[in-house]
Every structure is written in C-alpha cells, then in structure tokens.
C-alpha cells in the first residue's frame, strides 16, 4: 500500500506540474497569451557562427597566387596545404567527358580526381579507374579494380593518389591496388583487414591508408608490403566517406571515426601524440557523431583538423598541444592560404579564421535548402578551394559560387549541369570538377 500511495503522490505531482505549464505559477496569468516580439530558438543561437569583434581590424592578405603542374593526391600534396592557386577571372568550360557511373542510391562516388604528367585520373562508383588527357579530355585507358572473387557488386568508397608513375587506388573491397600510370596495368594488390573509404597518402616511398575500423597501415609503395600498423578504437556508427591522412616532416596525421587524431612516425608508426576533436555542446543526434571525414592539413608546424561534432582545432605538430579551437563543424577539409583558414560548416556557412589567433573574421551563410520556405531539399556544399582571390565552393543544387576571401561576399555564380559534392581540383591554371552524374568538366 505504501508503494501504491507513493506512486499516486508522484502522479498527482506530475499532473500539477503539467497544469502549471498553462499558468504562470508566480502571477497566475496564462502562458497561452502570446507576448510581443520575435522568438529565437536557443538551439539556433548555439549553432550560429559570428565574427569575433576583437578581430574586426584584422587585415586579410593572401600570398601571391602560384600555379602547379600537378595535383597528385586528394588535397593536392600529402600535407594538404595548397595556399593560393591560379585560375583565370572568367574560366570557361573547355571539355566535358563521362568517367563512368556516378553517385546513386546503391553506391557513391567518393574519389576526387588527381592530376599528374599531363593526365587526370578518376575512379567511378563501380571502382573503374580511368586516365584522360588533362588538356583535351581524351580517354587514354580504363581499368576495373574489382576483385575477381567479388560477387556482391558493392563498392562504397575509396580514393586515388599518384606517385612515381603509379596510381594507387583504395577501395571498399579492403584492398590497395597499384597501377601503372601510363597503361593502367596492375602492378601489385594488397589486402587489408577492413574496407577503406578514404584516399591514400603517399610520402617517402610509403603508402598510408586508414580503414573504417580506424587502423592506419603503411605499405611499401614499390611492392605493397606491409611495413607497420596502428589501431585506434572503432565506433559502431560512422559517416559515409573518410579523410585521407596528412603527411609531412616525417609525421603522419591520421583522423578517426571516434573523433581522435593521432600523430605517428612515418618510419615505424610510433605514437607521438593524440588529441580528441569532439565538441560536447552539439544537440542534434547527427551532429553529435564524433566522426572526422575532413582531411587534416599540416602547415608550418601546425595541424588543422575539422570535426563533425562541432569544433575545428589547431595543434602544434611537434608537441601535440592544442593552440586554439573554434566552434566550426564540417565534413570537408579546411583550406589554408597564408595566415588564413577557410572552411565550410555542416550548416552551410563559409568561415574565414585567422590561424594566428583562431579568431573568426567573417561568416557567410550559403543557402541551406532548395526550398527555404518549406525547408526542403537540403543543399550540400563542397570545398572550399582558394584561387586568384576567390573562395570557390560547389553545391548539390547545381551551382558553383565564388566568394571574396577578404569579406565573404558572393562575387559570382556559375550554373552546373549536375549536382557536385566533391571539391574541385586545380592544376595548370585549370579547374577540374567531377559532378555527381559521373561527368568530369574542365574549366580554363
């Protein structure tokens, strides 16, 4: 009986508490009366990025634009710090070529193109690697890297890298394949323990890959022989895609799906330091995932990492000490140009950050939905890249935007023929864009 009475008291108390929601318990007035003013979501305030008022007088100056003859890896070079590229003021489409099956309901095309020796290399959603003439778009060769014993037909991810006349391809088949860059002929094939969603990184005769089980593997570029491995804790729920590791100065920076970033020695895989890139204040279920799918950047002794859960961090490469952090969440790698960093948040905001202090200098809100009134058709923005005094982003709404790197204002818009959710790549004053339908387009 005592237990029953206790439950009854709790039920009555709960009912009274609920009834108090309709009346102010201090004044007796009804809360149903709508007060004047604009209601602002507390969660929206939590998400909103704003420039730092203390940095209002900061003058943004970028280094002089420099061209490059090649873009051999995802993110450009193994450190992913490409600074300020070259592109004409009004680039025009010079060719368009299909490079195979694009993204669909079953498989997605995650491999960014790479450019080297006058060729551009791609991998479609069915694991077919192609080489095209970068100047004309003419097809040179095609190779299918699907294992002979595969009967499921599911690919789901992977990426490409070029080094020393070889193309290295990772795949969801838990394999790394080396191809002759001139002919497409297979040189070697190495099997690993888990699928690979991200592109490999090449440095110093070694191929570095990160599996979906958070294992870093170093392979000999010449033979595919496994040199060392490092394993971090895995997570049961991860985002599609993955981040290529960054390599520079004898250090590998590997991001993981559990929000951890680890620095490893190139020669033996020994741990130098680790850091967690996780923000606890994100309230949405999806945003709370700790996954890091944005590739890290190494530049002038610092590491820059964007986490999906709501924070971007700058870390000292030598000591692993966090230098600063900012409340920016994203799934695409940041772009460092001189003393300034540009990134796209998962809330479709382009931000500029002073890398010396971590202060946010400007924020530009891009369209989030194709139908803003009904909040329908969420737009995915990919990038950014910085070229000839422009911050370039591309979107799933079939648009490419150019923004001012100094103010964030939109300078121009370009209509695309299909959605684009992979960042553009640049080489020889040409911008290559791989659209989701499987078409590769060159602008110069």
Order of alpha helices (4+ residues) and beta strands (2+ residues): alpha-alpha-beta-beta-beta-beta-beta-beta-beta-beta-beta-beta-beta-beta-beta-beta-beta-beta-beta-beta-beta-beta-beta-beta-beta-beta-beta-beta-beta-beta-beta-beta-beta-beta-beta-beta
